[in-house]
Amino acid sequence: MDKKKAMPRPLLLTDADVFAGTERHMLDLAQALCRMEVPVRIACPTPSPLAERSAGRGIGVVDMPKRGLVDFAAVRRLAEMLRAGEIDVIHAHNGRTHLAAALAVSRAGRGSCVATQHFLAPSRTGRRGPKAWLSNAAHHWVSRRTARFIAISQAVRQEAVRRDPEEEARFAVVLNGIEPPEAGGLKAAAEVRRELGVAGDAPLIVCAARLQVEKDIPTLIHAMKAVGEEFPQARCVVAGEGDQREMLDRMIHDSGLRDKVRLLGFRADVLDLMNAGDVFVLPSVAEPFGLVILEAMALGKAVVATRAGGPCEIVEEGVTGLLGAPKDSGEMGAALLRLLRDPAVRAAYGEAGRRRFWERFTAQRMAAETLAVYHAAVKGASA
């Protein structure tokens, strides 16, 4: 039998027109599937960063504009693609596209719906009253028409199954993976430090996170007080934007840490920043996974993170980094100080993290496990 005909024909579906963690996940997954000769395509709005980057990597793109909660035009087009045999798996990556995928499979009378849960709690869990009833009813209908669910971490799976125990048998955990950073394309660490105004021998702590409440940047700011007392030259830079920007600026100013902590805003050179740093830190109070931790590990950086979901499955405590309780600035400060005091331990953690990345968290491993889910979905649909 022809290898390509034996392969599932997945369509990775999103209606997001931004490029954040989910879209980066989709791009890395599609690229790795292409290397396995899986005829994969991405459906998303065009123009969009995901569409442009996908096309640039030779991945087929299907234009799927965003048209509200229930996009009947998208449902019709997806159903037509299923009936024509162009695709046989629709892999949805958010709530709206999950609904569209389930409707399309139901309308076409063929094909399979697979959905990845990227968050600890979907948006519907915060709704109340009639909206909550409608959302839960819609979710129940969609769930019964979903062949397989994928959770990006055990923490996400546990939360999903707690909400909907009937889905347990259809839930697989496929830990996120990423394409390894291209070391040759990184800017020299010394140059990055000069641009940041950080002395060559000064400790540099790097954080990459949205400035949102769940990332808990205030705890990191408070932790830097203790770090600054022992290492006056230490600096912490935070790459990311969000609605807490003004509040965090005031906190840094009021704490007298303006020369210690800098909010850099959105940066396209996050990998360069990580590579120039001594330690990577992620202070999240709730984290479904933590792709940036993988990037830091791939670059050989020791990591400080919280016991807040996904990081517990990535960081091997005392081997690749240190974990602390969420919202505990004292524990975070102590962890940062421990690594800054001992360059040998820091280097050992970084090398162990690099090895752990290559063993467990590559995009190729993620793609192979996802392909197994597609095969199971297709087999179930034909049974």
BAVO-405163 format. One record per residue (C-alpha): x, y, z. Coordinates in steps of 0.5 Angstrom, whole numbers, plus 2048, in hexadecimal, padded with zeros to 3 digits. Example, Ala and Ser with C-alpha at 12.3 -4.5 7.8 and 13.67 -1.06 7.14 Angstrom:
<pts>
8197F7810
81B7FE80E
</pts>
This chain:
<pts>
800800800
8028077FE
80580A805
802811804
7FB80E803
7FC80A809
7FD81080D
7F8814810
7F681A80D
7F6820813
7F4827812
7F682B818
7F1830819
7F183781D
7ED83D81C
7F2841820
7F684781C
7FB848821
802844822
802842829
80483B82D
7FE837829
800839822
807838824
805831826
80183081F
80783281B
80C82E81E
80782881E
806829817
80D82A815
80F823819
80981F815
80B82280F
81281F810
80E818811
80B81980A
80481A80E
80081E809
7FE82380E
7FB82A80D
7FA830811
7F3834811
7F383B814
7F1842812
7F684580D
7F984A80D
7FC848814
803846817
80183F817
7FF83F810
80584380E
80A83E812
80783880F
80783A808
80E83C809
81083580C
80C831806
80682F80A
800830806
7FB835809
7F3835808
7F083C809
7EB83C80F
7E9843811
7E6844818
7DF845818
7DC84581F
7DA83F823
7D783A81E
7DA83B817
7D5838813
7D983A80D
7DF836810
7DB830812
7D982F80A
7E0830808
7E282B80D
7DD82680B
7DE827804
7E5825805
7E481F809
7DF81C804
7E481D7FE
7E9819802
7EE81F802
7EE81E80A
7EC81980F
7EE81C815
7EC823818
7F182581E
7EE82B821
7F282F826
7ED834829
7E583482B
7E2837825
7E6833820
7E482D824
7DD82E823
7DE82F81C
7E282981B
7DD82581F
7D782881B
7DB827814
7DC81F816
7D581E818
7D3822811
7D781E80D
7D6817810
7DD815810
7E4817813
7E681881A
7E781E81E
7ED81F823
7EE824828
7F482782C
7F282A833
7F882F834
7F583283A
7F4830841
7ED833841
7E983583B
7E583B83A
7DF83883B
7E1836843
7E083E844
7D983F842
7D383F846
7CB83F845
7C883E83E
7CF83E83B
7D283983F
7CC83483E
7CD835836
7D4835836
7D482E83A
7CE82B836
7D282D82F
7D982A832
7D5824834
7D282382D
7D982582A
7DD82082F
7D881A82C
7DB81B825
7E281C827
7E6815825
7EC81782A
7EE81D82E
7F681F82F
7F8822836
7FF826835
80182383C
7FE81F842
7FC825846
7F7827840
7F582083F
7F381F847
7EF826847
7EB824840
7E981D843
7E782084A
7E2824846
7E081F841
7E2818844
7DE81583E
7E4817839
7E981483D
7EA80E838
7EB812832
7F0817835
7F7816833
7FD81A836
80281C831
807821834
809827830
80F82782C
81382C828
81882D823
81F82E826
821835825
826836820
82D838824
83083B81E
82B84081D
82B843824
82E849825
83584982A
83384A831
83884F832
83485382D
82E852830
830854837
83385B834
82D85C831
82985B838
82E85F83B
83085983F
838858841
83B85283F
83C84F845
835851849
83084C84A
82B84C845
824849846
81F848840
818847841
81384783A
80C84783C
80584B83B
804851840
7FE84D842
7FB84B849
7FD844848
804845847
80584884D
80B84D84C
80A851852
80C84B856
81384B852
813853853
81385185B
81884C85A
81D850857
81D85485D
82184F861
82584D85A
82785585A
82A855861
82F84F860
830851859
830859858
832858850
82C85384F
82785484A
820851848
81D852841
81685183F
814850838
80D850837
806855836
80085583A
7FB85883E
7FF859844
80485D841
802863845
80186084C
80885C84B
80C863849
80986684F
80B860854
812860851
813868852
80F867859
81486285B
81A865859
81C860854
81C86484E
82486384D
82285B84E
81C85984A
81A85C843
81485A83F
81685A838
80F859835
80E85482F
81585282C
81684E826
81D84C828
81B84882F
82084282D
82584782D
82384A833
823843836
82A841833
82D847837
82A84683D
82D842843
82683F846
81F83F843
819840847
81283F846
80E84184D
80783E84A
80183D84F
7FE83984A
801836844
7FE83083F
80582F83D
80B83483C
80E834835
813839837
81683583C
817830836
81B835832
81F837838
821830839
82382F832
827835833
82B831839
82883683E
826834845
81F836847
81B83884D
81483784C
80D836851
80A82F853
80483284F
80282D84A
80682B843
80D82E846
80D82884B
80D823845
812827841
817829847
81B82384A
81C826851
823826854
82582484D
823829847
82182E84C
81D830852
816831854
812835859
80B83685C
80783B857
80684285A
80C84185F
81184685E
816844863
81783D860
818840859
81D84585C
82083F85F
82083B859
823840855
82984285A
82B83A85A
82C83A853
82F841853
83483F858
836839855
83883984E
83A83284D
83382F850
83083484B
834831845
83382A847
82B82C847
82C82F841
82F82983D
82A824841
82482883E
827828837
828821837
82182083A
81E825834
82182082F
81F81A833
81781C834
815822831
81782382A
811825824
81381E821
81181A827
80B81E828
80981D821
80A815821
805815827
800819824
80081581E
7FF80F822
7F8813824
7F681481D
7F780D81B
7F380B821
7ED81081F
7ED80E818
7ED80781A
7E780881F
7E380C81A
7E4806815
7E280181A
</pts>
